[in-house]
Amino acid sequence: MDQIKEIFVRKDLCMGCHSCELACAVAHSASKNIYEAMGEHPMPKSRVYVETVSASVPVPILCRHCEDAPCMHACIAGAIHRTADQAVVTDADKCIGCWTCVMVCPYGVIGRHLEARKAYRCDRCQDRDQPACVSACPTKALVYQTVTDFSKDLRRKAAEELSRGEGR
């Protein structure tokens, strides 16, 4: 289970460009093409949200694929399940649009697609090697790694800063 990749946010690197949101919407469109996606019905939706906190601090927010996922337990249609790689996903064919999952999500990252009357969330781009939002991030604020590798990289960065006297 330690080898499962997750999307991590390095909020200090986010510049609020919204490239991740655009890439996500296009990746979840029928055409997979930015120009054609704009005319699709229902309109493709992003599953990552760049929220601006305080003065101008942008923070990307997306589904955390909770270990004890409240949305999965609350889904009355049985449309939400966990994949082999531990992603919590919504089966659009089973979703009845009751929005119970939206109400119980502690992060507010399950969207309501009103045209399609379906709930949607980050699925870590199950059909790709790397999620679209991660690939599109110009500053590498979004990282797709295992917990072990992400933690190791953070420790290495902290060690480099300490060795230069920046962390005192």
Contacts in CASP RR format, 6 or more apart in sequence:
PFRMAT RR
TARGET T0000
AUTHOR 0000-0000-0000
METHOD contacts of the structure
MODEL  1
MDQIKEIFVRKDLCMGCHSCELACAVAHSASKNIYEAMGEHPMPKSRVYV
ETVSASVPVPILCRHCEDAPCMHACIAGAIHRTADQAVVTDADKCIGCWT
CVMVCPYGVIGRHLEARKAYRCDRCQDRDQPACVSACPTKALVYQTVTDF
SKDLRRKAAEELSRGEGR
1 86 0 8 1.000
2 146 0 8 1.000
2 147 0 8 1.000
2 148 0 8 1.000
3 146 0 8 1.000
4 85 0 8 1.000
4 86 0 8 1.000
4 146 0 8 1.000
5 85 0 8 1.000
5 124 0 8 1.000
5 144 0 8 1.000
5 145 0 8 1.000
5 146 0 8 1.000
6 65 0 8 1.000
6 124 0 8 1.000
6 144 0 8 1.000
6 145 0 8 1.000
6 146 0 8 1.000
6 147 0 8 1.000
6 150 0 8 1.000
7 62 0 8 1.000
7 122 0 8 1.000
7 124 0 8 1.000
7 131 0 8 1.000
7 133 0 8 1.000
7 134 0 8 1.000
7 142 0 8 1.000
7 143 0 8 1.000
7 144 0 8 1.000
8 142 0 8 1.000
8 143 0 8 1.000
8 144 0 8 1.000
8 145 0 8 1.000
8 150 0 8 1.000
9 59 0 8 1.000
9 60 0 8 1.000
9 61 0 8 1.000
9 62 0 8 1.000
9 141 0 8 1.000
9 142 0 8 1.000
9 143 0 8 1.000
10 140 0 8 1.000
10 141 0 8 1.000
10 142 0 8 1.000
10 143 0 8 1.000
11 57 0 8 1.000
11 59 0 8 1.000
11 60 0 8 1.000
11 141 0 8 1.000
12 141 0 8 1.000
13 139 0 8 1.000
13 140 0 8 1.000
13 141 0 8 1.000
14 50 0 8 1.000
14 58 0 8 1.000
14 59 0 8 1.000
14 60 0 8 1.000
14 139 0 8 1.000
14 141 0 8 1.000
15 58 0 8 1.000
15 138 0 8 1.000
15 139 0 8 1.000
15 141 0 8 1.000
16 50 0 8 1.000
16 52 0 8 1.000
16 58 0 8 1.000
17 138 0 8 1.000
17 139 0 8 1.000
18 50 0 8 1.000
19 136 0 8 1.000
19 137 0 8 1.000
19 138 0 8 1.000
20 46 0 8 1.000
20 48 0 8 1.000
20 50 0 8 1.000
20 60 0 8 1.000
20 132 0 8 1.000
20 133 0 8 1.000
20 134 0 8 1.000
20 136 0 8 1.000
20 137 0 8 1.000
20 142 0 8 1.000
21 46 0 8 1.000
21 48 0 8 1.000
21 49 0 8 1.000
21 50 0 8 1.000
21 133 0 8 1.000
22 34 0 8 1.000
22 46 0 8 1.000
22 136 0 8 1.000
23 132 0 8 1.000
23 133 0 8 1.000
23 135 0 8 1.000
23 136 0 8 1.000
24 46 0 8 1.000
24 47 0 8 1.000
24 48 0 8 1.000
24 122 0 8 1.000
24 131 0 8 1.000
24 132 0 8 1.000
24 133 0 8 1.000
24 136 0 8 1.000
25 37 0 8 1.000
25 44 0 8 1.000
25 45 0 8 1.000
25 46 0 8 1.000
26 32 0 8 1.000
26 33 0 8 1.000
26 34 0 8 1.000
26 37 0 8 1.000
26 44 0 8 1.000
26 132 0 8 1.000
27 125 0 8 1.000
27 128 0 8 1.000
27 131 0 8 1.000
27 132 0 8 1.000
28 44 0 8 1.000
28 45 0 8 1.000
28 46 0 8 1.000
28 47 0 8 1.000
28 120 0 8 1.000
29 36 0 8 1.000
29 37 0 8 1.000
29 40 0 8 1.000
29 44 0 8 1.000
30 37 0 8 1.000
30 40 0 8 1.000
30 44 0 8 1.000
31 37 0 8 1.000
31 40 0 8 1.000
37 44 0 8 1.000
41 115 0 8 1.000
42 113 0 8 1.000
42 115 0 8 1.000
42 116 0 8 1.000
43 115 0 8 1.000
45 111 0 8 1.000
45 113 0 8 1.000
45 120 0 8 1.000
47 62 0 8 1.000
47 63 0 8 1.000
47 109 0 8 1.000
47 111 0 8 1.000
47 120 0 8 1.000
47 121 0 8 1.000
47 122 0 8 1.000
47 123 0 8 1.000
47 133 0 8 1.000
48 60 0 8 1.000
48 61 0 8 1.000
48 62 0 8 1.000
48 122 0 8 1.000
48 133 0 8 1.000
48 142 0 8 1.000
49 60 0 8 1.000
49 61 0 8 1.000
49 62 0 8 1.000
49 109 0 8 1.000
50 58 0 8 1.000
50 59 0 8 1.000
50 60 0 8 1.000
50 61 0 8 1.000
51 58 0 8 1.000
51 59 0 8 1.000
51 60 0 8 1.000
51 61 0 8 1.000
52 58 0 8 1.000
52 59 0 8 1.000
53 59 0 8 1.000
60 133 0 8 1.000
60 141 0 8 1.000
60 142 0 8 1.000
61 107 0 8 1.000
61 108 0 8 1.000
61 109 0 8 1.000
62 109 0 8 1.000
62 122 0 8 1.000
62 133 0 8 1.000
63 88 0 8 1.000
63 107 0 8 1.000
63 109 0 8 1.000
63 110 0 8 1.000
63 121 0 8 1.000
63 122 0 8 1.000
64 107 0 8 1.000
64 109 0 8 1.000
65 82 0 8 1.000
65 86 0 8 1.000
65 87 0 8 1.000
65 88 0 8 1.000
65 122 0 8 1.000
65 124 0 8 1.000
66 88 0 8 1.000
66 106 0 8 1.000
69 80 0 8 1.000
69 82 0 8 1.000
69 88 0 8 1.000
70 104 0 8 1.000
70 105 0 8 1.000
70 106 0 8 1.000
71 80 0 8 1.000
71 88 0 8 1.000
71 100 0 8 1.000
71 101 0 8 1.000
71 104 0 8 1.000
71 105 0 8 1.000
71 110 0 8 1.000
71 121 0 8 1.000
72 80 0 8 1.000
72 81 0 8 1.000
72 82 0 8 1.000
72 88 0 8 1.000
72 101 0 8 1.000
73 104 0 8 1.000
74 100 0 8 1.000
74 101 0 8 1.000
74 103 0 8 1.000
74 104 0 8 1.000
75 90 0 8 1.000
75 100 0 8 1.000
75 101 0 8 1.000
76 96 0 8 1.000
76 98 0 8 1.000
76 100 0 8 1.000
77 94 0 8 1.000
77 95 0 8 1.000
77 96 0 8 1.000
77 97 0 8 1.000
77 98 0 8 1.000
78 91 0 8 1.000
78 94 0 8 1.000
79 90 0 8 1.000
79 91 0 8 1.000
79 92 0 8 1.000
79 93 0 8 1.000
79 94 0 8 1.000
79 95 0 8 1.000
79 96 0 8 1.000
79 119 0 8 1.000
80 88 0 8 1.000
80 89 0 8 1.000
80 90 0 8 1.000
80 91 0 8 1.000
80 101 0 8 1.000
81 88 0 8 1.000
81 89 0 8 1.000
81 91 0 8 1.000
82 88 0 8 1.000
82 89 0 8 1.000
83 89 0 8 1.000
83 126 0 8 1.000
85 124 0 8 1.000
85 126 0 8 1.000
87 123 0 8 1.000
87 124 0 8 1.000
87 126 0 8 1.000
88 121 0 8 1.000
89 121 0 8 1.000
89 123 0 8 1.000
89 126 0 8 1.000
90 101 0 8 1.000
90 110 0 8 1.000
90 118 0 8 1.000
90 119 0 8 1.000
90 120 0 8 1.000
90 121 0 8 1.000
90 123 0 8 1.000
92 116 0 8 1.000
92 118 0 8 1.000
92 120 0 8 1.000
95 118 0 8 1.000
95 119 0 8 1.000
97 112 0 8 1.000
97 117 0 8 1.000
97 118 0 8 1.000
97 119 0 8 1.000
99 112 0 8 1.000
99 119 0 8 1.000
101 110 0 8 1.000
101 119 0 8 1.000
101 121 0 8 1.000
102 108 0 8 1.000
102 110 0 8 1.000
102 111 0 8 1.000
102 112 0 8 1.000
102 119 0 8 1.000
109 121 0 8 1.000
109 122 0 8 1.000
110 119 0 8 1.000
110 120 0 8 1.000
110 121 0 8 1.000
111 119 0 8 1.000
111 120 0 8 1.000
111 121 0 8 1.000
112 119 0 8 1.000
113 119 0 8 1.000
113 120 0 8 1.000
122 131 0 8 1.000
124 131 0 8 1.000
124 144 0 8 1.000
125 131 0 8 1.000
125 132 0 8 1.000
125 133 0 8 1.000
128 135 0 8 1.000
130 144 0 8 1.000
131 142 0 8 1.000
131 144 0 8 1.000
133 142 0 8 1.000
134 142 0 8 1.000
134 143 0 8 1.000
134 144 0 8 1.000
143 150 0 8 1.000
143 153 0 8 1.000
145 153 0 8 1.000
158 167 0 8 1.000
161 167 0 8 1.000
162 168 0 8 1.000
END
